């Protein structure tokens, strides 16, 4: 069996959406002739910890090599829920000081560990690096040069062209990142993105990239997660449940929270018939705003819960809420949870700009697109309540759902690996 070294700073037991794409690729690659070894960090603190995802990785037989100590007790990892204003301030500060990102000092540790890992596993046929953090790409680039094997880079988000994630305080900072990105792209043997718009941005910015050099493998869902969740009792309620899954990191949900408040002001009789559920990290500011509305009995704030529990709540919901922040290159944004929203086969209310995610969801059928307008959104809630009451909710397009199965998407990745090592 061929071997692939996966470079991913973010990996379980770290939680949140950024780890799942890499985990699921590693989980299914063995079915397509590739044995993965994951090089990652040993976090001492993080926003969220998900022991269930680490357990899944171990049970699947994924080999994990860490640049620090092995993790045997996840309870020792400090969970750090940030103040949103302080988080943004620290993020801007770190991007002023560190290029390409705050993980730049991991590069040296990672390269030292790769020397050990390369000997331990008698080398690899392909190196696969996924970003952000973009330091992962630099690790992959150095490893490719040292060991003379093909490098595949995976953009979960754009690099220079993602101002929502990346703050460049001076022209020097942006130019330095452009230089690094151009260098990585030059050395990569295969470039993968989650969507067509990121592909277009890369090609238009760097003229040495051919159209066919960049492959698209979108975010997806793991059907096994939904099957596993369905094996136990789901947390159903006797109310219609509208759920938002994921943190509001880089997103401002104020209009959504206002819409909920206006909905119950206009329809007070529905306070015991409709529930709004929040899964994921919420800032203290947003929690305080919700509390000030005095609608606690109709709000279910779960905080961060492990992945299978999250899937259970999605399956026990009637509608899922999706939002994407407006801003430069907003049309390229594609949150990782979109794949799981599709996999849930639930109705979706989407407050998203024109772009790749909207195009992805247009044929899903069980969806309603709205603007970031609290009054319009309030009316959409009421429309869905009437559909729910009449048992007339739209049904998801199964052909579209099947396009985003992670096992099939991993097969596409394995095909790219095969082309690089001339395997039929």
N, C-alpha and C positions, 0 to 999 in steps of 0.2 A: 504494500500500500504506500502511495506517495505521502509525503509529509509537508504540512504547511505551518509556518510560524506566524501566529496572529499577534500583532502588536496592538494592544488596547489598554490605555491607562485606566479607562472606566470599565470595570467588570465586577460581577457579584463577588462579595456581598454588597457592594454599592448598589443602591436602588435607583429608582426613577427611570425614565424612558431611554436614556442614552446607552444603557448596557444591554438592552434586549436584542437589538439587531445582531450584535456581535455574538452574544450567547447562542442565539438560535442558529446562526451560521455554523458555529462550532458544533452544535448539537447534531445537525443533520449532515455535515460534510462526510462523515464516515460512511454514510449510506451511498455515497457517490465516489468512493475510492480515495478519499483524502483523510489522513489522520492529523487532527489539529493539536497544536500545543499553543497555549495562550500565555503570552508574556504580559504581566500587569503589575500594578502597584500593591502595596500592603497598607491600606488606609488606616490611619489612627482616628480620624474623624471625618464625617461626611454629613450631607443634608439628610440622607435617608439610608437605612440598612435593610436589606431584604434577604433573610436567611433562606427563604424558600428557593430563590433563584440560585444561590450558591449550592444548595442541596441538589437542585436539578442538574447543575453543571457536573457535580461529582457523580451523581447516579448515572449520568450519560457517559461517563468515562472520559470526560474532557481533562486533559493534562494541563494543570495550571502552574506556572512558574512565576513567583513573585520576587520583586526587587528588594523586598524586606522580609520579615518573618512570615512563615506560614500562618494562616488564620485558622485557629482551632476553636475560638470562642468569640462569636460576633458581638456578644454583649459588652466586650471590652472596647469596641469602637464607639467613640463619642458621637452622638447624634447632635448635630448643630443646626437648629432652625434659625435662619438669619433674619434680622430686621431688614426689610426690603430696601429702605433708604441706605442703610449701611452697606448692604450687599452691593448695590449699584456703585456706591462710592469706592468700595474696596476693588471692585472689578475695574473701574476706570483707573484707579491708582496702579493696580498691577499691570495693566496694559500700557501704562506710561513707562513703567520700570522694566518690564520683561517682554522680549520679542522672541518667538511669536506669541507666547502666552505664559501664564504663571507656572506652567509645568516644565519650563525649559531646563531646570536643574535635574529633571528626571532623565534627561538624555544620557548623561554620563553613567548614571546608575544602570539604566537599561542596557547600554552597550556592554558594560562589564558583565551583566547577567547573561546577555546573549552569547558571550564567549563561552561561559559555562554550559549553557543550554545546547549550544551547537555541538559541543563535544559529547554531552550526555546522550543526545539523540542521533548522533552520527550525521549531523547536517539536515538540511531541509531542501525540498525541491522548489518551493515558492515562499516568499515573504508577503504577508498581507497586513497592511497598516490601515487603521480606521481613525477618522478624526471628525470633530474635535476631541481632545486638544490637538492642535496642529503639530505639537512636538512629536506626536506619534509618527507623523510623516517623516520628520527629520531622523527619527530612530530607524525607520524602515529604509530611508535613503542611505544612511551610513552602513547599515547591515548589508544592503545590496552591493554596495561598492566593495565591502570587505570580503564578502563570501561569494560574490559573482553568481548570484541566482536572481531570477526574475522578481520584480517588485510590483505588487498590485496595491493601489491606494483607493480607499473608499471614503468618499465625501458624504458623511451624514448631514452636514450643513456646508454651505459655501464658506470659503476662507475670506479673502479680501473683500468679496462682494456680499458679505453679510454684516451690515452695519448694526443690526439688532443685537448680534452676538459680540461683534468686535468694534472697539472704540479706538480710533486712531487720533491721538491728540495733536499730532503735527504731521506735516508732509513727510518728514523723515521716517516716522513710524509706519506710515502706509507704504512708502517706497521700500522700506526694509522688508515688510511682509510680502510685497509683490516680488521682490528679488528672491526670497526664500521659496515662495510658491512656484515661481517660474522654474527654479532649479529642481524642485521636487518633480514637477510635471515632466521636465526634460528627461529625468532619470527613471521615471515610472514606465514599466512595460505595459501596464493596463490601468486605465482610470475608470472608476465606477462612481456614479452619483445616484441619488435617490429619485431624481426627476429631470425632465428635459430642460427646464429653465436654468438650473445650475450648470448643466452641460453647455448651454448656449453662452452663459456668462464666462465660463472658462475659455471657450473657443474664441470668443470675441475679444477678450482681454489679452490672450497670449496667442499670437498668430502662428506659432509653430505646432499647434495642436490640430490634427485632422479630425473631421467629424466622426469617423469610425473608430478613432482612438478612445472615445469616451462611451462607456456602456451604461445603461440605466437599469438598476435593480431597485425597485421601490421598497418602501417600508411594507411590512405585511403582518400577518397574525399566525399564531401556531394553533392549529385545530386541536392538538392534544391538550392545550390549556383549557379550552372550552369543554372538551369531553371530560377532562378530569374534574373541572368545577361542577359539571352536571351530575357527577356521581354522588354528591352529598346535597343536603338540603340547601336551597337557595334562600337568601334573606328577603323574601317577598314581603310586601306591605299591602294593606287594603286601600292604599292611595295610589293615584297616578304618580310615578316617580320620574323626575327629570334629573339626570346625573351629569356632572362634569367630572371627568377623570383626568388627573394630572395637576401639576403645579401651575401657578400663574407666573412663573419665571419668565421675564421679558414681556409679559402681557399685563395690561391693565383691565381688570374685570369690572370696573366701577359701573359701566353701563348695564352689565348683566345683573349686578346686585340691585341697581336701581329698578330695573325691569321687574325683578321679583317683588320688590317692595310695592311698586305701582300695581302689580297684578293683584296682590292681596288687599290693597286699598280699594280697588275697583270691584273686586269679587271676594269680599270677606267671608262669604258663605263657603268658599272653597279651601279655607285654611285647614280643614280636617279631611280634605279630599285630594289635595295635591301636595307632594313633598319634593323639595329641591335638595339633592344630595351632592356633597362635595367630597371627592376622594383625592387626597394628595396634600402637599404642604400648602398652608395658607398663611400669609403674613399677618402679624398682629393688627396692622391697619385695616385689612379687609375683614378680619374677625370682629373688630370693634365696630366697623360700619354695619355689618350684618346685625350685631347685637343691638345697635341703636335703633334699628327698624322695628324692634319688638315683635318679630315673627318667629321666635325661637322654635315654637311648636311645629312649624312647617319646614324647618331647615334641619338637615341631618349632616353634620360635619364629622367625617370619619378620620380625617388626617391621613397620614401615610399608612397604608396597610399592605400586606404582602401581595404578590402578584396574583396568585390564585384567588385570594379573597376579593381583590379588585375585579377580577373577571366575574366572580359570582354576583357582585353588585351590578355590574354591567348587564349581565343576563337577567337580573331581577328588576331591571329598569324598563321603562316604556319608551323614553326618549333620552338621547345623549346630546349634550351641548358641546359645540366645538367653536373655538375662536382663534384667530391669528392676528397678531399686531399689525397695524398699518405702519408703513415707513418705506424707506428706499429699498428697492428690490424685494418688496413684499410678495411679489408674484412668484418668487422662488421658494418661499417658506413651505415646508411640509413636515409638521410634527410627527414624531414616531407613532403616537397613539392613533393616527388616522387609520393605519392598517388594522388595529384591534377594534376600532369603531366599526369598520366594515365587517370584520370577522364576527362581531356580535349580532349582525343582521337586525339591529335595532334602528328605529327612526332617529334621524339626526337633525338638529337645528344647527345650522352653520353660519356664524358671523365671520365671514372670511373674504378677503379681497379677490379680485380677478387674478387668476394664476393657475399654477399647476395643481394645487390641491382642489380647487373648485372644479377644474376640468376632470380630475380623477373621480370626483364624487357625482358629477352631473348625471351619469347613467346608473347610479346606485338605486335610484327611484324613491327609496324611503327617506327623503331628505327635503328640507325647506331652508332655502338661503334667505338671510335677512341682513339688514344694515345694523351698524352699531347705534341703534336708536331705541332707547328704553320703551317708548310707547309702541313702536312697531313690534318689538320683541314681546312685550306684554300681550299684544293681540295674538301673536303666534302661539304663545302658551295657551291662550283660551281656545284657539282653533284646535290645538292638539287635545285639549281636554274634551272637547265635544266629539272628536274622532274616537278617543279612548272610551268615552261613555257609550258611544254607539257601536263599539267593537268594529270600527272601520279604519283602523290604522293602515297606512300603505305598507306594502311588502317589499323587502329588499330584493334586488335583482341578483339571483344566485350565480348567474354567469359572471357578473362583475366580482362578486365575493370570491369566487374560485381563482381569480387572477392574482390574488394577494396571499395565497397560502405560502407560508415561509418555507416549507419543504420544497415546493416547486421553485421558489426564488433561490434557494441554496443550490439546486441543480444547475440553475443558470450561472451561478458563481463558479461551481465546479467545472463547468464547460470552459469558462475563461481560463481557469488554472490549467486544464488539459491542453488547451491550445498553446500555452506557454512552454509546456514540456513535451509537446508532440505526442500526445497520447490519443489514440483513436477512441 
